[in-house]
Amino acid sequence: MTLETFFEKFDQLADSSNAVAKMRGLVLELAVQGKLSEHQAADAKDLAWLKLVQQLDADSDTSTSDIEPPFEIPNWWRWTTLERLGDTKPRNDAPDSTKSSFVPMTLIPAGYGQSARHEERPWGEIKKSYTHFKNGDVVMAKITPCFENGKSAVMNGLTGGFGAGTTELHVFRRSGEGVLPEFVILYLKTRGFITRGIPKMTGSAGQKRVPSDYFARSPFPLPSLAEQKRIVAKVDELMELCDRLEAQQQERDTRHTALARASLARFADAPTPANLNFIFHKSYDIPPADLRKSILDLAVRGKLAPQDPNDELAEELIARIAEYRRGKKAREYGPITTEEAPYEIPYSWSWVRLGNISLTSDSGWSPQCLPEARSGMDWGVLKVSAVSWGIFRPEENKALPPGVSARPDSEVQVGDFLLSRANTEDLVARSVIVDQTPPRLMMSDKIVRFTFPNEIADSTSQCIISAPLSQRVKDLVGRLKAE
């Protein structure tokens, strides 16, 4: 895809993940491949460039690079290495009392066009055991994950014109005017250069580093100095355009988020077919998680189904359950006061404590299990991930170790109502009704189980939604499950 096509198709690409970041990456790749600039006749008359070309061509048979050029470049460019264009291990010399700059890794930027920040220090404090650089030098992080993130910069504005910094840097200091530091940084920030360097990193996990040979001796594409300047100017122009596109995208996303929230609030306040249409408006997307929360909230507030005056009052159902529970000598809990009720419910509903309508409640146990799931018909302990919104995942379990006796009273049964009581904030209190389960699976102590009279268990396992919202909400639920 050409750069022109990329920008022409931005509206379609803008909805993809990291669209602007991908555009910036493409600009850099095209720049160092010579696809953002044209050869000008005046470039061939530059005596300094002609002299450098002669030198590079003469040294081509004894090139210090053992890496094949990764892509084609214009025939008027030359492949070389940073090592041949300057010093990759420079040192500074100055009196100890001289004010200078210190640059830790945290102050090295990852993005293009950003300058490294610095702290002012006396040179005597930092001249030993740190990496040296001065204004105009190019620095690149060599340690993971900083290298992979593209941390690199052209050093400018240093106190006293020089400084030192983290030892986790490679440095390039040009030896002549044939290479522009700003062009070098283009190449170091390309995804191609970084990707090719990752397999060459050495060291243990978390402490891998790019070897100096990769930095100093990798093939480096070099055009004339005049063309380098034109390329850098074109990249700066296109990066500014990317910034504007990103700002427009963020503004659009902000508007769409506000519209989505307003539409969801409108539906929650009045769940009518007309308001349901706003949820699926083509101009914005509402996160499925927000839709799920809204639907559940509407359901428990009595807003998904019209109230039928002929329906039995909830008080009568509670009375029957209470009579049944007394026969089972189940524990009784106090009634819910008006002050405790969190919101208003329909006239035929009643607030009741869960313990006053359930027959039993218990939790499992968590012995030291094997890391793998059980095999065959062995005993296993359910992980909390087995309980999700309406979905029971019995395969999410750990095997009971040999020699540890099972607790059959903790075995999950069909009809159990399971609730996760320990997890991250967005996962705690998830629940499921077990409709089918293999035998010999026990609850962990992070799962709470309730059992209910059949009259309640049957109703909680069905979705009772009346017309006219019935089919639309069922479609909505189906769509959410699919996502």
Secondary structure, DSSP 4 states (H G I P E B T S, - for coil): --HHHHHHTHHHHTTSTTHHHHHHHHHHHHHHTT-S----GGGGG-HHHHHHHHHHHHTGGG-S--S--SS---TTSEEE-HHHHEESS------TTSEEEEE-GGGS--STTPPPP-EEEEHHHHSSSSEEEETT-EEEE-BTTTTTTT-EEE--S-GGGEEEE-SSEEEEEESSTTS-HHHHHHHHTSHHHHHHHGGG-BSSTT--B--HHHHHHS-EEE--HHHHHHHHHHHHHHHHHHHHHHHHHHHHHHHHHHHHHHHHHHHHHS--HHHHHHHT-TT----HHHHHHHHHHHHHTT-SSPPPTTSPPHHHHHHHHHHHHHHTT----PPPPTTT--S---TT-----GGGT-SEEEE-------SSPP-TT--EEE-GGGB-SS-B-TTSEEEPPTTPPP-GGGB--TT-EEEE-SS-TTTTT-EEE-S---SSEE--TTEEEEE--HHHHHHHTS----TTTHHHHHHHHHHHHH-
